[in-house]
Amino acid sequence: MSNTQLWYIVKRPTGTCEIVASREFEGEEKQEIVEKWGPFNSQGVAIARRVGLIRAGKCQPV
């Protein structure tokens, strides 16, 4: 197992999207995730993609 951290964007039933690390993502309850995007190689890339999803209307801002 490599020590490279991967990041995901997950959409919650409330319409908001969160950025979670791969180790957190693997333990998530599947019913709490409406949609997911990723994996991304860095948290910065995931943040930029989340901004794009908000602008596209796919996610609500927090």
Rosetta constraint file for C-alpha pairs under 8 A:
AtomPair CA 4 CA 41 HARMONIC 7.81 0.50
AtomPair CA 5 CA 21 HARMONIC 6.92 0.50
AtomPair CA 5 CA 22 HARMONIC 6.82 0.50
AtomPair CA 5 CA 41 HARMONIC 6.85 0.50
AtomPair CA 5 CA 42 HARMONIC 7.17 0.50
AtomPair CA 6 CA 21 HARMONIC 6.01 0.50
AtomPair CA 6 CA 22 HARMONIC 5.27 0.50
AtomPair CA 6 CA 39 HARMONIC 5.78 0.50
AtomPair CA 6 CA 40 HARMONIC 5.60 0.50
AtomPair CA 6 CA 41 HARMONIC 5.14 0.50
AtomPair CA 6 CA 42 HARMONIC 6.45 0.50
AtomPair CA 6 CA 43 HARMONIC 7.85 0.50
AtomPair CA 7 CA 19 HARMONIC 6.73 0.50
AtomPair CA 7 CA 20 HARMONIC 5.74 0.50
AtomPair CA 7 CA 21 HARMONIC 4.59 0.50
AtomPair CA 7 CA 22 HARMONIC 5.49 0.50
AtomPair CA 7 CA 38 HARMONIC 6.67 0.50
AtomPair CA 7 CA 39 HARMONIC 5.31 0.50
AtomPair CA 7 CA 40 HARMONIC 4.99 0.50
AtomPair CA 7 CA 41 HARMONIC 6.47 0.50
AtomPair CA 7 CA 42 HARMONIC 6.41 0.50
AtomPair CA 7 CA 43 HARMONIC 6.06 0.50
AtomPair CA 7 CA 46 HARMONIC 6.51 0.50
AtomPair CA 8 CA 19 HARMONIC 5.68 0.50
AtomPair CA 8 CA 20 HARMONIC 5.39 0.50
AtomPair CA 8 CA 21 HARMONIC 6.32 0.50
AtomPair CA 8 CA 22 HARMONIC 6.64 0.50
AtomPair CA 8 CA 25 HARMONIC 7.23 0.50
AtomPair CA 8 CA 36 HARMONIC 6.93 0.50
AtomPair CA 8 CA 37 HARMONIC 5.82 0.50
AtomPair CA 8 CA 38 HARMONIC 4.72 0.50
AtomPair CA 8 CA 39 HARMONIC 5.04 0.50
AtomPair CA 8 CA 40 HARMONIC 6.29 0.50
AtomPair CA 8 CA 46 HARMONIC 6.81 0.50
AtomPair CA 9 CA 17 HARMONIC 6.31 0.50
AtomPair CA 9 CA 18 HARMONIC 5.55 0.50
AtomPair CA 9 CA 19 HARMONIC 4.59 0.50
AtomPair CA 9 CA 20 HARMONIC 6.34 0.50
AtomPair CA 9 CA 36 HARMONIC 5.58 0.50
AtomPair CA 9 CA 37 HARMONIC 5.10 0.50
AtomPair CA 9 CA 38 HARMONIC 6.38 0.50
AtomPair CA 9 CA 46 HARMONIC 6.73 0.50
AtomPair CA 9 CA 50 HARMONIC 6.94 0.50
AtomPair CA 10 CA 17 HARMONIC 5.37 0.50
AtomPair CA 10 CA 18 HARMONIC 5.42 0.50
AtomPair CA 10 CA 19 HARMONIC 6.51 0.50
AtomPair CA 10 CA 20 HARMONIC 7.36 0.50
AtomPair CA 10 CA 33 HARMONIC 6.12 0.50
AtomPair CA 10 CA 34 HARMONIC 7.35 0.50
AtomPair CA 10 CA 35 HARMONIC 5.89 0.50
AtomPair CA 10 CA 36 HARMONIC 4.41 0.50
AtomPair CA 10 CA 37 HARMONIC 6.51 0.50
AtomPair CA 11 CA 15 HARMONIC 6.17 0.50
AtomPair CA 11 CA 16 HARMONIC 5.78 0.50
AtomPair CA 11 CA 17 HARMONIC 4.28 0.50
AtomPair CA 11 CA 18 HARMONIC 6.54 0.50
AtomPair CA 11 CA 33 HARMONIC 5.71 0.50
AtomPair CA 11 CA 34 HARMONIC 5.34 0.50
AtomPair CA 11 CA 35 HARMONIC 5.08 0.50
AtomPair CA 11 CA 36 HARMONIC 6.09 0.50
AtomPair CA 11 CA 59 HARMONIC 7.05 0.50
AtomPair CA 12 CA 16 HARMONIC 5.67 0.50
AtomPair CA 12 CA 17 HARMONIC 6.12 0.50
AtomPair CA 12 CA 18 HARMONIC 7.74 0.50
AtomPair CA 12 CA 32 HARMONIC 5.93 0.50
AtomPair CA 12 CA 33 HARMONIC 5.17 0.50
AtomPair CA 12 CA 34 HARMONIC 5.58 0.50
AtomPair CA 12 CA 35 HARMONIC 7.53 0.50
AtomPair CA 13 CA 32 HARMONIC 6.60 0.50
AtomPair CA 13 CA 33 HARMONIC 6.91 0.50
AtomPair CA 13 CA 34 HARMONIC 5.98 0.50
AtomPair CA 15 CA 59 HARMONIC 5.67 0.50
AtomPair CA 15 CA 60 HARMONIC 5.49 0.50
AtomPair CA 16 CA 59 HARMONIC 5.35 0.50
AtomPair CA 16 CA 60 HARMONIC 4.69 0.50
AtomPair CA 16 CA 61 HARMONIC 6.17 0.50
AtomPair CA 16 CA 62 HARMONIC 6.21 0.50
AtomPair CA 17 CA 50 HARMONIC 7.25 0.50
AtomPair CA 17 CA 59 HARMONIC 5.76 0.50
AtomPair CA 17 CA 60 HARMONIC 6.94 0.50
AtomPair CA 17 CA 61 HARMONIC 7.64 0.50
AtomPair CA 17 CA 62 HARMONIC 7.85 0.50
AtomPair CA 19 CA 43 HARMONIC 7.77 0.50
AtomPair CA 19 CA 46 HARMONIC 6.81 0.50
AtomPair CA 19 CA 47 HARMONIC 7.26 0.50
AtomPair CA 19 CA 50 HARMONIC 7.93 0.50
AtomPair CA 20 CA 24 HARMONIC 6.14 0.50
AtomPair CA 20 CA 25 HARMONIC 6.09 0.50
AtomPair CA 21 CA 25 HARMONIC 6.10 0.50
AtomPair CA 22 CA 26 HARMONIC 6.15 0.50
AtomPair CA 22 CA 39 HARMONIC 7.83 0.50
AtomPair CA 23 CA 27 HARMONIC 6.91 0.50
AtomPair CA 24 CA 28 HARMONIC 6.51 0.50
AtomPair CA 28 CA 32 HARMONIC 7.50 0.50
AtomPair CA 28 CA 33 HARMONIC 7.98 0.50
AtomPair CA 29 CA 33 HARMONIC 7.27 0.50
AtomPair CA 38 CA 46 HARMONIC 7.85 0.50
AtomPair CA 40 CA 45 HARMONIC 6.47 0.50
AtomPair CA 40 CA 46 HARMONIC 5.94 0.50
AtomPair CA 41 CA 45 HARMONIC 7.14 0.50
AtomPair CA 42 CA 46 HARMONIC 6.52 0.50
AtomPair CA 43 CA 47 HARMONIC 6.15 0.50
AtomPair CA 44 CA 48 HARMONIC 6.28 0.50
AtomPair CA 45 CA 49 HARMONIC 6.22 0.50
AtomPair CA 46 CA 50 HARMONIC 6.09 0.50
AtomPair CA 47 CA 51 HARMONIC 6.33 0.50
AtomPair CA 48 CA 52 HARMONIC 6.46 0.50
AtomPair CA 49 CA 53 HARMONIC 6.25 0.50
AtomPair CA 50 CA 54 HARMONIC 6.22 0.50
AtomPair CA 50 CA 59 HARMONIC 7.82 0.50
AtomPair CA 51 CA 55 HARMONIC 6.23 0.50
AtomPair CA 52 CA 56 HARMONIC 6.08 0.50
AtomPair CA 53 CA 57 HARMONIC 6.23 0.50
AtomPair CA 53 CA 58 HARMONIC 5.21 0.50
AtomPair CA 53 CA 59 HARMONIC 5.70 0.50
AtomPair CA 54 CA 58 HARMONIC 5.79 0.50
AtomPair CA 54 CA 59 HARMONIC 4.66 0.50
AtomPair CA 54 CA 60 HARMONIC 5.85 0.50
AtomPair CA 54 CA 61 HARMONIC 6.34 0.50
